[in-house]
Amino acid sequence: MHAIFVSAQGGPEVLEYVERPDPTPGDGEVVVDVAASGVNFIDIYHRSGAYPLDLPITIGSEGAGTVAAVGAGVRDVAVGDTVAWANVLGSYAEKAVVPAARLVPVPDGVSAELAAATMLQGMTAHYLTHSTHEVKEGDRVLVHAGAGGMGQLLIQLAKLRGAKVYATVSTDEKEKLAREAGADEVLRYDDFAEALRGTIDVVYDGVGKATFDGSLDALRPRGLMALYGAASGPVPPLDPQTLNKKGSLFLTRPTLVHYIAERAELLQRASDLFGWIAAGELRINISHRYPLADARKAHEDLAGRRTTGKLLLIPASAAGDHTDR
């Protein structure tokens, strides 16, 4: 099989498209023929060394495909099942080894590509809007980077819960995408804080350094900032007294792994997302598909903010099937 291999952390040039032996499943594991792998900022952090890994390794944390083999002790997954996963390294490959306990079934009506595009960002948007801050009817929600894959999902899920959603973007083209996702108001980064000062119930911020101070200013007293990423760079150290002065604000730095640690919670979040997709209530915007061999290009485009929506890597063994049911 072919896979994207990292033997030294660094820039996109360290992503090597190599041939590797076909894997075999161990106890409790499953081998999946990968239909698509999601591309996410965490992959860039793994590649660059921002999140150090033991090397060499195949990166990629999200995907979907068809079960090809099961190991000893696997009971709930069978060869031929369509499955998806998130937060499992090794997904940038034609075949991935995944613990059976971390797989979710993909229902009829949802293609493997849609499932791959949904898992990591979709479940992140789910826990942010349903658990970190349970969005309620009438809440005023601010979503940064509203045209990105995460932004579009957050807008849609907040609207499903009855919120008024404000989004930030950088261009007219991206404003159109945020409005198509359901944003009620769209602002530019240079004026959002003043326009919204003291009025927002919850801010969902995956941008980080460039928007952090303005996000705090936009919050109402006792509002919540959910800082779930740092696309513009890490936030400098914060004096907790700042939260007091700005209105007894809440600040959290959540991550998906703690919101799907229990299998029941993993299955519930995935089931909700797939149900909304099948019912036409949630739209997944797959904006770019790259051959697996072009992983470097995908990383360059994502880091350079040249993309909107979701990016997928398609193995050569799965190329030609792009049905988004």
N, C-alpha and C positions, 0 to 999 in steps of 0.2 A: 504494500500500500504506500501512498504518498502522504506526507505530513509536513507541517511547518515546524521546524526544529530550531531551538535557540540554545546555542552553546556558550554564548557570552552576552551579557546584557548591554544594551546600547540603543542606537537609532534603528530605523526601519531596515537598514542594511544587514542587521544580525538575523533577520528572519530568513531561514534557509528552507527551500522546498526540496525535500529529500525523500528517498525511498527507504522504507523501514520494513522490518518483518511484520507480517500480519499478527495482531495480538490474539491471545487466548484468554478467556475469562477465568479468574480465580474464584474461590468460594464467595458466594453472594454477589458476584459481578456478572455483567452482561456486555457482550460486544455488539455494537450498533454500526450498521452501514450508514454513514452520515449522509443525509440529504442536503443539509445546510448548517453552517456554523455562524452564529451571530458575532459581530465585531463591536466591541465596547471599549470605553476608555480604560477600564480595568486591565484590558489586554495590553494597552500601551504602558500602563504602570508596571505590569509584569515584565514586559519586554525591556523597558528602560532601566529597571532596577529601583524605581521608586517604591515598589513592593518587591523586596528581594525574594528570589526563589532558589532552590537547589538546582543546579544545572548539571548536565544538559536536560532540556525538557521540551515537550510539545505544549504550546500555550493554547489559549482559547477556553472560555468558561461556559459556553452555551451552545446548544445544538439540538437537532432532532433527526430522526431517521428510523430505520427498520431494524428490529432485533435480528441479528445473524447467529448468535450463539449465547447460551446461558451456562453459568457455572453451577457448581454443586450448591445445594441449599436454596436456589432461587425458586420461588413458588408462584409468584403473582405476575410473572412476565414470561411470555412464550415467544419462540422464534416466529417471525412474521408480524409481530405487533409493531405499531407505529408509536414511538415514544419520544419524549423531549426531556431536557434537563437544563439546569443552571448551576453555577458555582462548582463545576467539576472540570478541573484542568485536563487538557488533552483533546480539546474539541476541534482544533484546526487540523483535521485529518480525514482520510477517507473512511477509517474505522476508528471508533473510540471505545475505550473500556470505561464503563460507568457502573458504580454501585447500584444494584437493583433498588435499594431503598431510596435513592435520589431520583429515580425516574418517575415521570407522570405519563399516564396514557393520553394519547391524542385522539379525540373523538372524531367520528364521521362529521364531515362538514368543515373541518379545519385541516388544511394541507400541512405537510411536514415543514415546508418553508415558512408558512405563517406561524407555526408553533415555535420554530427556531427563532423567529423574529420577536416573539412575544415573551419568552421565558424570563430573561434577566431584567430587561427594562419593564416589562409588564408587571411582574411580581413586585418590583421596586415601586412602581407607581401605585400598585394595590396597597402595599403596607403603608406607604406614606399617606395615602388618602383615607385608609380604613383603620389604621392602627396608631401610627405615630401621632397623627392628628385626625380624629374621626370627623371628616368634613360633614357639616350639617346644612340643611336647607337655609339659604340666606347668608352663609359664610362668605366673607370677602377673601379670596385666595389670590396670591401672586405667584406666578410660575415664570421663572427665568428661562431663557433660551427656548421660548415657546414653539419655535419651528423645528427643533431637534426631535429625535426619536423619543426621548424621555419627555420633553416638553409637550409634545402632541398627546401622549398618553395621559400625562397628568391633567391636562386641560379637559380631556374627554371624561376621565373618571371623576374629576371634581364637578363637572357639569351633570353627570349622572346622579350625583348626590345633592344637586340643587344649589350649588354655589354660584356666586358671581365671580368670574375669573378674569383677572388682569394678567397680561403676558408681556414680557420684554423680548425684543428682537433687534437686529442691527440694520435690516434693509427692508425696502418695500416688498420685495419678493417673499421674504420670510414673514412679514406681517400678513400677507395673504394666506400663507400656510397656517399660521396661528389662528386666524379668524375661521378658516375652514375647519379646524379642529374644534371650534366652539368658543374661543375666547371672546368675552364681551367687550373688552377694551385692550388695545395693544399700544405699548409705549416703547420709546427708545431708551437705551441704557443711560444716556446722559441726563434724563429728566424724570425718571420714574420715581425717585425718592421724594422729590419736592412735590410732584403731582399727587402722591399717595400718602404723604406724611401722616403717621398716626392713625391710619384707617384700616389696616389689613389684619385679618385674624391669623393667617398662617402664610409664611413664605416658604416655597420649595425652591431651594437654591443649589444647583449643581455646578454653578460657574465658579464660586469661591471668591478669591481675592478681589476681583474687579467689582463685585456687586455686594460684598458682605456688609460694609458700613451702611450703604443705602438701604439694604434689606432691613436692617435693624431700625433705621429711621422710619421706614414705611409701616412698621408694626404698631398696632394699637397697644395701650397698656395691657399687660398680661398676654400679649400675643406670642406666637411660637414661630421660631425660625428652625426649619429642618434643613441643615446643611448636609446634603447627601453626596456631594462631589466637589471637585476643585479644578474644573477644566482650564481656568485662567491662572492657576497656581494656588498654593496653600495659603490659608488665612494666617496672618501674623498672630502671635499670642494675644489673648484678650484678658483684660482685667475684669473679673466677674462683677465688680462694682458698676461697670458700664451698663450691665443689664438692669441693675437697680435704677440708675439715673434715667434710663430711657423708658421706664414704666413697668418694672418688675417683669421683664421679658423672660421667656423660656428659650433655651438654645439646646439643640440636640444634634449629634453627629451620628446618624443611624447607618446601618449597613444591612444588606439583604440576609446575610447568613444567620443573623439573630432572629429574623422574622420567619424563617422556614426551617428552623432547627428541628422542630417536631414534624414527623411525616404527615400527621393529620393537617397541620397548618399549611404545609407545602401543597398537599392535594387540594385543600379548600381554595387557596389562592389561584392555583392553576385552573381548577374547575370553574371558578367565577369568570376568569378571563376568557377561557374557551367558550363558555356559554354566551358571554356578551358578543364575542366574535361571530359565533354561529347565528345569533339572533339579529345581527346587523347593528348592534348597539355600540360596538367598539371597532374602530377602523385602524388597521395596522398599515402604516405607510412604508413599504419596502421601497426605498428610493434608489438604492444601488446594489447591484449584484456583481461580484468579482469572482473570477476563477480562483480556486484555492491557491494556485501558483502565484497569484498577484496580491498576496497578503501585504506585501510592502506598500503597494499603491493604496490599498484600503487604509492602512495606518497613516500614511502621509495625508490622504484626503480628510480623514477624521480629525487628526491633530491640527490640520490647517483650516478647519472649519469651512471646508468646501462642500460639505454635504448637508442634506436635511433628511429627516426620517431615518429609517433603519438600514444598516449595511449588513450584507450577508456574503459569506464565502461559500462558493459552490464547488465541491469536488468534481473532478473530471468524470468520475464514475457515476455521478448523479446529474450531470449537465443535460439540459434539454427538457427537463420537467419543471416548468415555472408556473404551474397552475395555482392561483390564489383563490381557493374556494371560500 
